[in-house]
Amino acid sequence: MTESDNIVAETAERIFADLADAQTINSGKDGAWKAPLWYALEQAGLPLSWVPEDCDGSGASLAEGFAVLSAAGRFALAVPLAETMLAGWLLAQARIAAPSDTMTVAPAHPKDRITLNADGSLVGRARGVPFAKGARHIAVLAHGADGVAIALVAIAACRIEPGLNLADDPSDTVILNNVTPLALKPAPAGFDQNALMLMGAVARSLQIAGALESMLDVSVGYSNERVAFEKKISKFQAVQHNLAKLAGETSAALAAASSAADAFAHAESFDDALFLEAAAAKIRCAEAAEKGAAIAHQVHGAIGFTQEHILHRFTLRALAWRDDFGSESHWAVELGKLVATRGADELWPLVASR
Amino acid sequence: MTAALRFDPIRLPPECEVLRQEVRAFLAEEIAAGTFDPHKPQREDSDAPEFSRRVGERGWLGMTWPKQYGGHERSFLERYVVTEEMRVANAPTRRFFVADRQSGPVLLKYAPEHIKMDILPRICRGEVCFSIGMSEPNSGSDLFAAKTKATRTDGGFLINGSKIWTTSAHIADYMIAIFRTSPPTKENRRHGLTQFLVDMKSPGIKVNPIAQITGQYEFNEVVFEDVFVPDDHMLGEIDGAWKQATSELAYERSGPERFLETYYVLTELVRALGPNPDIRGAEGIGRLVAQLHTMRRMSVSVAGMLQAGKEPVVEASIVKDIGTIWEQQLPHRVRELAAFVDPDASNHATLDDQLPFAIKTAPKLTIQGGTTEVLRGIIARGLGLR
């Protein structure tokens, strides 16, 4: 439904439509769809969208890559495309060349810290790392005595405690026990863990908003087919009002996520205004996911609660993505502290800064 | 894909930032001069004719209208900035706001040239106050049910009946109203309504105040007894006001005034909680600010659509639905979050003063300008459900 205004996103949409159709995946049940999908994505250079061309990437702009993530959300994509893109982006901050295979990033939780030892090895634990199990490499942000560093690490060198998110996609604990990275460079000035969390939050916000768009579509479509009490349920005012609320939550998520993405794409530094955009997007998209998923299931009745129906592919991922790169509770506290520190009279100038 | 919802991330252009600083400086001067108290949203002095003229002198009325009618040919985004700064400062905008937002654009579109030349420049100078006659006793949001009649007479129409919930009718110079010129047809319930410009000084008009539970007085019942309206005061097509009135509502439904009416209690909450709020207070502020920011970005996006000449009826309805529910819930959330602040603290005083008023104001916010239920009907239509 969103017009793709760039060729990168159009390519992604076409691949998703051909190889990541929710109905086909849901009926397949065996994961056989993943290999041809990933192959097609790699051939199109999408996983390395944010890696500059001179680092063997595709050199797409941030805006182009964000549009890919929106599309990935609309398809509730369950392969590590967003994660590989984020990893490539993180490595590119330190001009580390990205390998061309599946990657993820650590830490993915704002409270986890990975430490850079004096000998250049890494130690620490990162929880809730999406798609770590099965990925080949992990881009790591670490704190050393001399500041923040970015490293490329082979997953094989880490200990992985496998876990699953709400939608049964991998969400693992990665333990780095004095691991020697494949590449290690200092992060640029001003780049810290908060920057990684904010970027991850924007990525997840776009995916959640995309999933909500699909929930709305699937729900509207279903209400126009399902007959109850001798009428299409779309003709009942109560159902209409529920779908109107779902459209409202979807709109809020879309507006918040696309605004934050736009702010990132044009940002010159990680300032308070950018923080507001990213944190607000993650908070509002998570709230929309909660309300939206409830409405979508309500409209579908019991059928939407079954494994056979595709609805759960969207609702469970939208709900699961709330937890990555800072939950809405985390960002709300951080944003609240920022507002409190700046003081009451600075609240409106902050909100009205764009 | 069924729904085409778009909220593009419009960025306000640099001239808006310059303008914003000008408006802030102007409001600071007015506050210093004692024109209004930004901490007193419940003031009784909201009808401020001199303030209205000074806003006109600055060129902030009729901002988007053609210069030939006294307008300034500036963008909807610039107008947006002026509106939100006035609203956040609790400036007394009652006298000019309706004319600037709605009535002027209606006249621009539908009034004959000599009326435009007469009235629009006066609106731009801040000299004219408008009210809008839509709701009637026993009809409310159901405009199809409007019964007040405009009957053909020599050289014009005679109006008989009444309008209700008419904001500012007691200070208004004009009203733009819809009246029934013929009965609805079986095929088209929307048929038979016509829009008119009514001079409030016309003989036969009686304005009866309706006091609100806040203690304020904004709404009125307006009774028409054989009120003469000349032919050239008919706006647009006879029997065809439905489409005119609904496109007008896109202006009424998406602006910053649709989520900022109780904003002042959020500022005062931040003040009351201080620089080191506990975790509950911090999270509460964070969520409210995230919601506010999102709504504002949606509203700016709709302003961008208006600027691009679109008619974002569904998007505007969504902004009003979410926005008014937010500004309605805000005083209650603020009350909860302020519960653990020492009631004797000095930074609590303004909040204590404002919160009861905000809570009393809240129930009306989801009614004015189209109820939540009506808006959701419009959104459902946009989704292809009706």
Interface residues (C-beta under 8 A of the other chain):
Chain A: M1 T2 E213 L216 D217 V220 G221 S223 N224 S234 K235 Q237 V239 Q240 H241 L243 A244 K245 A247 G248 T250 S251 A252 L254 A255 A256 S258 S259 A261 D262 A263 H266 L276 E277 A279 A280 A281 I283 R284 E287 E328 S329 W331 A332 V333 E334 L335 G336 K337 V339 A340 T341 G343 A344 D345 L347 W348 V351 A352 R354
Chain B: M1 T2 A3 A4 L5 R6 F7 D8 P9 R11 L12 R20 V81 E84 E85 V88 Y263 L266 T267 E268 V270 R271 L273 G274 P275 N276 P277 I279 G281 A282 E283 G284 I285 G286 R287 V289 A290 Q291 L292 H293 T294 M295 R296 R297 M298 S301 E315 I318 D321 I322 E373 L375 R376 G377 I379 A380 G382 L383 G384 L385 R386
